[in-house]
Amino acid sequence: MTVIVNSAWGGRVCQVADRQISQRRVDGRYVVVDQQSNKICIVQTSNAVFSLAYTGIAVAHQAWLDCVIASCLAHRQLSFSLVQPGSIYLARPMHIVLDELRFNLNGQLNSDHCARIENLRISIVGWHLGSRLTPFFWELYRAARQSNGNRYFEVKRDSVGKFFRESPKGFCADLLGDTGTLIEKRLNELQSKVGWTHDDVERHIRQAIRERSKETLTVSGDCVAIQIDPRDRDGHVQVTYYPVTQREGGYPLISPWILTPRMICAPSEISSAFSQRSKCGAYLLGGFSDENTNLHVRTRIPYENGQGHSPIMSFKLQSRARVV
């Protein structure tokens, strides 16, 4: 059971997801299938930039679902290249891109005899771009089975934009996937915080997920946090990897699927060796840019998790467990 936490605070939206895939056995117990999964895609269209995370079924047609979703968005079977040409289909408005995702992803699931009966929820958070920036929280979810035996996606739109017009300094949050009460309790604590930064909120959510992982095998303490702020010229999208442990060699900087009209990047790992340190001193920094579509991506890892003794620089694909 994936845990996804969405929040909007002081001009930024944030999406945090854990990195574990578990499977329920016939005896009712859970077994961990992949501890370092990728459950997020970052997408730029003509009028929006957003993060998309899923919870529910993790495999369709013997492929991890993040790869299935990315291929549906690009309208082609993506190769596992670090950088490859983008998709012209993304150079259209967001609602068109997501309508086609609903249709094509549903076709992928309904044509798989194992996936067609399973639940899937896709959480989408980001910003409408234009003369006025507007945050949004959307959700795609599979509705009940129809008379033909298939299931179809419905769209849920939260009124986040209206909330912030009425409460520009307010805080709102959304929790998907996990059925426990601990994370929701921790989110309610944020209502009373004053003077906190975006990173304070992000770390609070990260700590809540870490606490929840000690209660259940279905949630991992490892998580990835996405902050989106179109006004941040050095990092319109900020990806922070929070490992639950420390290791001698240090952890890499990671990024999920990133899709723009001009460039697509598969989930990658970048060595944290020799990385620049953030102004606050708490993070090691990396990143890259798609200059053609003006999307700048900043990658981060907490300083204590990225510091290691290996001086080797590397840029490679994320290691993925075999699909089961």
Secondary structure as UniProt FT lines:
FT   STRAND          4..9
FT   TURN            10..11
FT   STRAND          12..18
FT   STRAND          21..24
FT   TURN            26..27
FT   STRAND          30..34
FT   STRAND          40..44
FT   STRAND          48..56
FT   STRAND          59..60
FT   TURN            61..62
FT   STRAND          63..64
FT   HELIX           65..74
FT   STRAND          83..85
FT   HELIX           88..90
FT   HELIX           94..110
FT   TURN            113..117
FT   STRAND          120..128
FT   STRAND          134..142
FT   TURN            147..148
FT   STRAND          153..158
FT   HELIX           160..166
FT   TURN            168..169
FT   STRAND          171..176
FT   HELIX           182..189
FT   HELIX           190..192
FT   HELIX           198..213
FT   TURN            214..215
FT   TURN            217..218
FT   STRAND          223..228
FT   TURN            230..231
FT   TURN            233..234
FT   STRAND          237..242
FT   TURN            248..249
FT   STRAND          253..255
FT   STRAND          257..259
FT   STRAND          263..265
FT   STRAND          268..270
FT   TURN            273..274
FT   STRAND          276..277
FT   TURN            279..280
FT   STRAND          283..290
FT   TURN            291..294
FT   STRAND          295..302
FT   HELIX           303..306
FT   STRAND          315..317
//
